[in-house]
Amino acid sequence: MSVITVLLVDDHLVVRSGLRALLGTQPDIAVVAEAASGEEALQRLEHDSVGVVVMDLAMGAGMDGIEAIRLIRERNQGQAILVFTTYDSDADIVRAVDAGAMGYLLKDAAPDEIFAAIRGAVQGKSVMSAPVASRLFQQLRNPDEILTPREAELLSLLTQGLSNRELGRRLFISEATVKTHLAHIYAKLGVDTRAAAIATAIRREGMR
């Protein structure tokens, strides 16, 4: 029987200890390394080859799980990565999948679901908690759903290269309100810059 080796990445020792104990009940799964941050996970993977990386998203200061997933994928395209987190927002799910996660589990997932996800990841299967899968499917069907009508309109206008002042004039709102809307759009889309938001808007238009 081949054993699936696992790297646990979570900044909470209690979570790692509990998950290690849970996975230890399975004869074909073995936790061989742990990391408390994205940076530490990358260092571990330089020395340890594992079948599956089980990654949290938010890990305090420093590199978050999304960036860690992206960098791991850049170094090893074949590395199986499962997200194991409490965060289930549309933006988090889409960002994780875009970064290269093969699965997305919530921390309230049943043990059998966790075991199945790890086994499936090694086989190249994408496994997600039922609520996550439902939200991701809905997001793919209706990409503008996570944005309010006003935010969707503002995102569309961004592609015209308008300044915040021009956006405010076009929508009859103040510059301060424009900035607030933009902050919400960036957060929901999982982007940090105006250029990234524009790129997302263009990509969405192309999908229609």
N, C-alpha and C positions, 0 to 999 in steps of 0.2 A: 504493500500500500504506500503510495507516494504521499508525502506530507506537504501541506500548503504552508509556507512560511509567511509571517505577517510582521509588518512594522506598524506600531500604534503611534499616532501623532496627535497629542492633545495636551494642553497646558495644565490640565487638572490631574494630579496624581491619583486621586480617588477614582476618577473615570477610567484612567488607564488600568488601574489595579482591578477594578470591577470587570472591565472588558477582558483583561488577560485571564482572570479566573473563569469567566464564562466560556471563552474560547478554549480554555484548557480542558473543558469537559469533552471536547471532540478529538478523537484519536488521529484524525487526518488534518488538524489545524494546529500550528505551533507559533506562538508569539516569540520571535527571536530578537527583536529590538524595539526600543521605545524612544520617543523624542517629545520634548515639551514645546517645540517651536518649529516653524517652517525651516529656519536656518539649520537647526539641529537635524531635522529630517534629511536635508540635502547632504549634510556631513555623514550621517549614518549610511546613506545609500552609496556613498563613495567607497565604503568598506564592506558593506553587507548587501548581498543580493537577496531580495525577498520576492515572494510571489505576489503579494498584495500589500499595498499601503492603505491603511485605514486612517483618514485625515479629517480632523475637525476644521472648521472654517475660521472661527475667531479665536485667536490665541494671544490676546493682550498686545503689548508693544512689539514692534518688529514685523516680520513678514507674516502675512495672513495665509490661510489655507489656499485661497485662490491663486495667489502668486506662487506658492510652493508647488501646487499642482502643475501650473504652467511651466515652471523651470524643470521639474522632474520629467515632464513630457518632452521638453526640448532635449534633455540629456538621454532619455531612453523612451522612445516612442511606444515600445511594447509594454511598459510598466503598467500593471493594473492598479488603479487608484479608486477607492471607495470613499465617498464623503460620509462622515458619521457626525451629525450635528443636531443642534436644537433649532437652527435657523431654516425656515421653510418659505421665505418670501420668494416671489416670482423672480426678482432680480438675482437673489443668491443662487437659485436653482439654475437659471440660464447661464450665469457667469461660471459656475462650477462645471457645467457640461461643456461650455465653450472652451474652458481651460484644458479639458481633457479627462474629467472624471468619468469613469465607466458606470458608476452607480451612485445613488444618493439615498442614504438612510437617515431617518430621524432617530434620536436617542431613545425614543419610547417604542422602537421597533421590537417585535417579539424575538426571542432567542433564535427560533427556527428561521426567521426571516434573515437575521444577521448571518447565520451559518450558510444559508442558501446563497446569499449575496456574495460572500467570500468565495465559495466554490464556483459560482457562476462567473465571477470576475476572472478567475484563472483560465476559464474556458472561452473568454472573450465575450461573455454575455453582459448586457447592461441590465442591472437590477435596481429598482427604485421602490421606496415605500409607496404604498397605494395612494396616499394623499399627494405625494410629490409627483408621481406619474400622472395623476389626474390634472394637476395644475400645469405641468409642463405641456401636456397634450392640449390643454385649453389655450395656453400661451402660444403654441405653434399655430393653432387654428385661428386665434384672434390676437395677433401681435400687438395691437394697440389697446388691448383690454386693460392692461395694468396702468395706463395713462388716463387721466381725466380728459374729457373733450377739449378743454382749454389747453392742457399740456400737449395733447396730440397736435392741436393747431399750431402751437408755438414751435414744436419740434419740426413740423413741416416748413414753417417760415424760416427756420434756421438755415435751411439749405439754400436760401436766397441771399445769404451773406449779410443779413440785416444786423445792425448794431442793437444794443439793448434799448437805446433811445428810440430807434426806428421801430423796433418790435413793439415798444410801449405805445407809440403813436398809431401803429397799424391796428393794435388790439384795444386801444383806448384804456390803457392801464398805465400805472406809474413804472418808472425804471426799477424801483424797489420791488414791486410786485413781479416784474419780469425776472429779476434775480432770484426771487423766492421760487417761482415756477421752474426756473432752470435748475436750481439746486434739487428740487424734487425729481425732475426728469433725470438728472445725472444719477441720483441715488437709485431710482427704479430701474434704469438701464444698466447700472453697474459700470458707469464710465466716470472719468474724472475731468475731462476737458470738453470744450465746445466742439473741437474737431472730431473727437470720438463720437459725440452725440450726433453730429452731422453725418458721419459715416454710417452710423446705425440707421438714421432716417433714410438715407439713400438706399441702403441695403433692404430696408423694409419696403420701400417703394418698388424695388426691383422684384420682390417676392410676390407682388400682387398680380 
